[in-house]
């Protein structure tokens, strides 16, 4: 067997379902392509940011004179210099009409609100000269007390923005009794206190950093009729709207291009201050400019994710039948309300009840401003938090009842006969089969054998204990029905747009409003179009990421590209076929009603006559012989607004070994059986699942953004912000159990976030399960060896809560000079 | 991630390098494999005016046999050291630690002399060098001098190498027939150790005849656990006996507290890892 792809036996073989190698990989993997940072324009200038080392300080003065006179420096600009021209960063989702949000100007003039915030920008003829001169900008600060701890900030002990008078930004609530979707949760809990079971827990979602491969980079060329911005973003279309709204420049005067983009994970779903500054500087100087951040800047000033406290109360009957769930979240927004901002925890509001039949449910969320880096979407956005909470709680309930965690789930989950099912949060789940996925997962995992080994190790008092973690997750993705977004006060719709251009030679250009940054859209969308139009896979070109070419779109996030963007594509392709039929009928001298389209050929029913799609395309191009009144084009567009979200689910099983002596943890086995509906390209799906699992496992075990007492990010490089490599993960056992989604033509469900959402609680459940017999029922994430060890030695205290706010010394001031523009050392400077 | 501007000097001999050092004094930084210095320069934590690159000096590379010791040139890469047959036979502990050092790319670029001269207390080679009683050959304009490992590491990132001197060779007394193990405790594979223990043990007739134990990241320098070594001599290579000796591993240490672990946790780890390292080295 060679590495060459298997060719289909017949021409009629379907593209959908084939593991096509990715069209985009040659250029993405070799790096021989157009990223933002390798775009060079004539006369282009380079930017470097001067950033605050303090989490909260008044800006007393900014002296730019020395920097201005440095070699090759063209300009040094502050917020005051740019004035209103620097614009503002917008929040697109005020979760309540009363939401408090500080104005977010890209470069504040009076006060900085987090360490890493930009206060001045140097423009020079080279990136090196800009960086050298940035060190010459002398900023005098008057340090202010910083709001750092989330709970203390929620109590307004120190104000992040003193003029607002409070740190509390918005309070958002869903109550099933008020919504008419369920009962009264407080009554359910009260009753359970008398005659049932009440599980009360508080979980921490630590702060994470998206840590995409390509740091953010922006080029702005102001010299044309439209101002063109190339930027490493997930959202060129949303960004164009936000740039217009934030700067006052007409939308029609702005073109945004996302060239090949090296990952995002939600971290490039933003209108960044750096983009606004680059835009404003280019306009001010009338010259093309480029800004590319360093990795340290990326970790410090790119938006972070998660960071919540979750107070949870679950009520159940004595036999483990759930009766109610109450969720009280405190969510850290950081210093500003980002583009989605408080919307991220709200996206989780409908998912805490998960696959279980809770009769009563209440969700409360308080968003809080602090003097830390702002937070926003990070892979899963709201749903990992919800899944973590409920899947941890279901394990706790199982322990309380004294049954296997799978038994407690089976007792409470929606059975496959019950779909479509309307949940206590008001969503209608269209399809799924939790029983089948679970059975398949158990068998592949070797569940019973591993449980037997766990018992043996416990009884023998082994140094290495074994734990098994379960996560029977579901999520809502495919963002989003526009009416629902409207009801949630979101500032835009959730539709997607696609276009099909039939070229004269029979080749096809597709425009899509989704914006890939590594997902493989060019391959998967080509497969869909090839099947739909009966053209060759190689003949389809996918165009995206440029507001001039794919002019309309809502971009890529929330596992939406296939389930929303793919459906728009299907509908546009179907319009092409409908447009081609009268032309085919005319050329074949048949009635339109007798034209049948199949496998790329327009045939006449009951005859062997027919024309290929390419022939109709040529006929439309020459337009020599078209029926009267028929337009000389097959090109078609479609805008699709989903009627419902999309609900992938799956059963994830994880076995973890815990070294009770050191607290070290080691993954032994990971099996998942996901239901993501119809699979377009199994290889791409496997990649998404593997990457998603690694990212979710990483939250459970490794990643944490740590600040010290003065508000300095101490995990400010990859030395201290731990990301796993292949050396740290195992071979995952990945399977599928497919029930087609009923809400889109192809039957697809999202897969981009599934692995991340599902895996975190599976891992933590396994770690806790390994040591539960030692009196432990929680270990805070990330489950570091130290936390596990302390939990064992302090008999169940949950491990030390706070991570030491000190970096390892490999790269600190003891190695030499201190004080730089892309690292902050806070109050120690 | 752009360093400040510096002058780049690439000497072809040790003598040329010393001349350049004498000329530029403390304005110069010596670069070996660059795996620690380059990040420092790129993060602008140091801004030397001159960088002297030892990469073009052939005499600093290679491993040779010198009677009762093996001699490793300071610019020999980790990859070469850990795959060298002389090292495997006579200083297996160095090879064991080298296998655990960072990742493959760094092992191909980084050098033994660069890593030891950088003197990061979390570096993987300091503890094995101590345990094997390595001798550091330091060359200056007046000639070479030899410094024992115990005196080489002075403080955090500080060694006995003078401002106008270079580390040129590491002489490792042969520990032929000794068992060796490097027990490294990390959260992810490419990380510096939270704590690591280097152990070399000579077992005769089931009894520990000699033992050498070095500790990584338990203070501002790599440390030697002498009280453990003394307690091990004459003991059987059994779990209980070794555990009793290993309980003294943290004596005289001053471990750091950082986001990877607090000092008391490192103290505990040192004891556990010492027991494991010694038992593995003894083949028990």
HADDOCK unambig.tbl for C-alpha pairs under 7 A between the chains (distance, minus, plus):
assign (segid A and resid 128 and name CA) (segid B and resid 2 and name CA) 6.18 0.50 0.50
assign (segid A and resid 132 and name CA) (segid B and resid 4 and name CA) 6.72 0.50 0.50
assign (segid A and resid 294 and name CA) (segid B and resid 1 and name CA) 5.49 0.50 0.50
assign (segid A and resid 662 and name CA) (segid B and resid 269 and name CA) 6.45 0.50 0.50
assign (segid A and resid 724 and name CA) (segid B and resid 188 and name CA) 6.07 0.50 0.50
assign (segid A and resid 727 and name CA) (segid B and resid 189 and name CA) 6.22 0.50 0.50
assign (segid A and resid 728 and name CA) (segid B and resid 188 and name CA) 5.96 0.50 0.50
assign (segid A and resid 728 and name CA) (segid B and resid 189 and name CA) 6.28 0.50 0.50
assign (segid A and resid 786 and name CA) (segid B and resid 261 and name CA) 6.13 0.50 0.50
assign (segid A and resid 786 and name CA) (segid B and resid 265 and name CA) 6.69 0.50 0.50
assign (segid A and resid 803 and name CA) (segid B and resid 259 and name CA) 5.70 0.50 0.50
assign (segid A and resid 804 and name CA) (segid B and resid 258 and name CA) 5.45 0.50 0.50
assign (segid A and resid 804 and name CA) (segid B and resid 259 and name CA) 4.63 0.50 0.50
assign (segid A and resid 805 and name CA) (segid B and resid 258 and name CA) 6.78 0.50 0.50
assign (segid A and resid 805 and name CA) (segid B and resid 259 and name CA) 6.10 0.50 0.50
assign (segid A and resid 806 and name CA) (segid B and resid 258 and name CA) 4.72 0.50 0.50
assign (segid A and resid 806 and name CA) (segid B and resid 259 and name CA) 5.58 0.50 0.50
assign (segid A and resid 807 and name CA) (segid B and resid 258 and name CA) 5.66 0.50 0.50
assign (segid A and resid 807 and name CA) (segid B and resid 259 and name CA) 5.97 0.50 0.50
assign (segid A and resid 808 and name CA) (segid B and resid 258 and name CA) 5.83 0.50 0.50
assign (segid A and resid 810 and name CA) (segid B and resid 120 and name CA) 6.80 0.50 0.50
assign (segid A and resid 811 and name CA) (segid B and resid 40 and name CA) 6.39 0.50 0.50
assign (segid A and resid 813 and name CA) (segid B and resid 45 and name CA) 6.40 0.50 0.50
assign (segid A and resid 815 and name CA) (segid B and resid 45 and name CA) 6.78 0.50 0.50
assign (segid A and resid 815 and name CA) (segid B and resid 46 and name CA) 6.83 0.50 0.50
assign (segid A and resid 816 and name CA) (segid B and resid 45 and name CA) 5.82 0.50 0.50
assign (segid A and resid 816 and name CA) (segid B and resid 46 and name CA) 4.84 0.50 0.50
assign (segid A and resid 817 and name CA) (segid B and resid 45 and name CA) 5.04 0.50 0.50
assign (segid A and resid 817 and name CA) (segid B and resid 46 and name CA) 4.75 0.50 0.50
assign (segid A and resid 817 and name CA) (segid B and resid 47 and name CA) 6.81 0.50 0.50
assign (segid A and resid 818 and name CA) (segid B and resid 45 and name CA) 5.44 0.50 0.50
assign (segid A and resid 820 and name CA) (segid B and resid 44 and name CA) 6.26 0.50 0.50
